[in-house]
Amino acid sequence: MVKRALLAVLFVTVGISLAHADTLAETDSVPAGTLLHCRTTQTLTTRLNVQGEAFTINLAEPVSVNGRVVVPVGSTLAGRITFMERPGRIKGVGQMRLTVEQITLPDGRSFPLGATLMTAFGPAKMKVVGSEGLLKGPNSHKADLEEIGAGTSGGALLGLICGHPVIGATVGFTATTIDRMRRRGKDLTIPVGTQLNYQLTRELDLGNSAPQTTAANQVHTAAE
């Protein structure tokens, strides 16, 4: 009688363990569409970095599924600069695409990752555009026009003193424009601590099979 009672208790325990294992298996898969709030750990800029270069960012907020944290703060996302373009002279802006490829948890486990950059918060006038998460830097058109306008006005003033304001304005405009064309626009710079928010494009499977193995071993032992 006692032996039967012990066996009943053991099988109840095994059933609870199996149910718990199923729950773990469910919660250890982060669904597509989940946002990953991250912060940069290094400065990235179109002036110094190159296309193809690796980078890392840190998860700034934990990711929970069904009320359980499955990706803790301190996890690291690694990726590469898959596209980069420096601003041109007079036209164009700095652009960069930061593609993440892998996530590593604090315990050292790593998993492949598919995610797209959705938003970025940091430098003024930096924005994310398009469906592939392209980062664009500030546009220098306004600054260019202001600089050329100042040069033209200065030339006109000097020309007025000499009795030739139109010639002075033309010289000032030409000189300022040529000088501005020698220099590129403002580079895109992403400083340390910039917040980058990625959205999973596919399910992130963290693969937790240990609890199921333990339960199976318990059933095998009870049968013996």
C-alpha positions in Angstrom: 0.0 0.0 0.0 2.8 2.4 1.0 4.7 1.5 -2.2 1.7 2.3 -4.4 1.2 5.6 -2.6 4.9 6.5 -3.2 4.6 5.6 -6.9 1.5 7.8 -7.2 3.3 10.7 -5.6 6.3 10.2 -7.9 4.1 10.1 -11.1 2.3 13.3 -9.9 5.7 15.0 -9.5 6.7 13.8 -12.9 3.5 15.2 -14.4 4.2 18.6 -12.8 7.7 18.6 -14.0 6.6 17.8 -17.6 4.0 20.6 -17.4 6.7 23.0 -16.1 9.0 21.9 -18.9 6.3 22.7 -21.5 5.9 26.2 -20.0 9.6 26.8 -20.1 9.7 25.7 -23.8 6.9 28.2 -24.6 8.4 31.1 -22.7 11.9 30.5 -24.0 10.7 31.5 -27.5 10.5 35.3 -28.0 7.9 36.0 -30.7 8.5 38.0 -33.8 7.6 41.6 -33.4 9.1 41.9 -30.0 11.0 45.1 -29.4 14.6 45.0 -28.1 15.6 48.3 -26.4 19.4 48.6 -26.7 22.2 51.2 -26.2 25.5 51.5 -28.1 28.7 50.7 -26.3 31.0 52.5 -28.8 30.9 55.6 -31.0 30.1 54.9 -34.6 30.6 57.5 -37.3 30.7 57.7 -41.1 33.9 59.6 -40.8 36.0 56.8 -39.1 34.1 53.5 -39.4 33.9 51.4 -42.6 31.3 49.3 -44.3 31.5 45.7 -43.1 32.9 46.6 -39.7 31.6 44.7 -36.6 29.9 46.4 -33.7 28.1 45.5 -30.4 25.3 47.0 -28.4 23.8 46.1 -25.0 20.3 45.3 -24.1 19.0 48.1 -21.9 15.7 46.6 -20.8 14.8 42.9 -20.0 12.5 41.0 -22.4 9.7 39.1 -20.7 7.3 36.5 -22.1 4.3 35.5 -20.1 5.6 37.4 -17.1 9.0 35.7 -17.1 12.3 37.4 -18.0 13.9 35.3 -20.8 16.4 37.8 -22.1 18.0 39.8 -19.2 19.6 43.2 -19.2 23.3 42.8 -20.0 22.7 40.6 -23.0 24.8 41.6 -26.0 23.8 42.0 -29.6 26.5 41.7 -32.2 26.3 42.8 -35.9 27.9 44.6 -38.8 27.7 47.9 -40.6 26.1 46.5 -43.8 25.8 49.9 -45.5 27.6 53.2 -45.1 27.8 56.5 -47.0 29.5 59.7 -46.1 27.8 63.0 -46.8 28.6 64.7 -50.1 29.7 68.2 -50.9 26.8 70.6 -50.9 24.3 67.6 -51.2 23.7 64.3 -49.4 23.8 63.2 -45.8 25.7 60.6 -43.8 23.9 57.2 -43.8 24.5 53.9 -42.0 22.7 50.6 -41.7 23.5 48.6 -38.5 22.4 45.0 -38.9 22.3 42.8 -35.8 23.1 39.1 -36.3 23.5 37.4 -32.9 22.6 37.8 -29.3 24.6 36.5 -26.4 23.1 36.1 -22.9 25.0 36.9 -19.7 25.5 33.1 -19.2 27.5 32.9 -22.4 24.9 31.2 -24.6 24.6 32.7 -28.1 21.7 32.6 -30.6 21.2 33.8 -34.2 19.1 36.9 -34.4 16.9 38.6 -37.1 15.8 42.1 -36.3 15.3 45.5 -37.9 16.2 48.9 -36.5 12.9 50.8 -35.9 13.8 53.9 -33.9 16.9 55.7 -32.6 17.2 58.4 -29.9 20.4 60.4 -29.5 21.9 63.0 -31.7 19.5 65.8 -32.9 18.2 65.3 -36.5 19.2 61.7 -36.7 16.4 59.5 -37.9 15.6 55.9 -39.1 14.0 55.6 -42.6 12.8 52.8 -44.7 11.8 49.2 -43.9 15.5 48.1 -43.6 16.3 50.4 -40.7 18.6 53.0 -42.5 20.0 55.6 -40.2 20.3 59.1 -41.7 22.3 62.0 -40.2 21.6 65.7 -40.2 21.1 67.6 -43.5 23.5 70.5 -43.9 21.6 72.4 -46.6 20.5 75.1 -44.3 24.0 75.7 -42.9 25.3 75.7 -46.5 22.8 78.4 -47.6 23.5 80.5 -44.5 27.3 80.3 -45.1 26.9 81.2 -48.8 24.5 84.0 -48.0 26.9 85.5 -45.5 29.7 85.4 -48.0 27.5 87.0 -50.6 26.4 89.7 -48.2 30.0 90.4 -47.1 31.2 90.6 -50.7 28.3 93.0 -51.6 29.3 95.3 -48.6 32.9 95.4 -49.7 31.8 96.1 -53.2 29.6 98.9 -52.1 32.5 100.6 -50.4 34.4 100.3 -53.7 31.4 101.4 -55.7 30.7 98.0 -57.3 28.2 96.2 -55.0 27.1 93.7 -57.7 30.6 92.7 -58.5 31.4 92.3 -54.8 28.3 90.2 -54.2 29.2 87.9 -57.2 32.8 87.5 -55.9 31.6 86.8 -52.4 29.0 84.2 -53.6 31.6 82.5 -55.9 34.3 82.3 -53.3 32.1 81.0 -50.6 30.4 78.4 -52.8 33.8 77.1 -54.0 35.1 76.9 -50.4 31.9 75.1 -49.3 32.2 72.6 -52.1 35.7 71.6 -50.9 34.2 70.3 -47.6 31.8 67.5 -47.0 28.6 67.9 -45.0 28.2 66.9 -41.4 29.1 63.2 -40.8 26.6 60.9 -39.0 27.9 60.2 -35.5 26.3 57.8 -33.1 27.8 58.3 -29.7 28.1 55.8 -26.8 24.8 55.5 -25.0 22.6 56.1 -28.0 19.3 54.2 -27.7 18.6 51.9 -30.7 15.3 50.0 -30.7 15.2 46.8 -32.8 12.1 44.7 -33.7 12.5 40.9 -34.1 11.7 39.9 -37.7 11.5 36.2 -36.7 11.0 34.2 -33.6 14.0 34.1 -31.3 14.3 30.5 -30.1 16.4 30.3 -26.9 16.2 26.4 -26.9 15.7 25.2 -23.3 15.5 21.3 -23.4 17.2 20.5 -20.1 13.9 20.3 -18.0 12.4 17.8 -20.5 15.5 15.6 -20.3 15.3 15.6 -16.5 11.6 14.6 -16.5 12.2 11.8 -19.0 14.9 10.4 -16.7 12.5 10.4 -13.7 9.9 8.4 -15.7 12.6 5.9 -16.7 13.7 5.6 -13.0 10.1 5.1 -11.8 9.6 2.3 -14.3 12.6 0.5 -13.0 
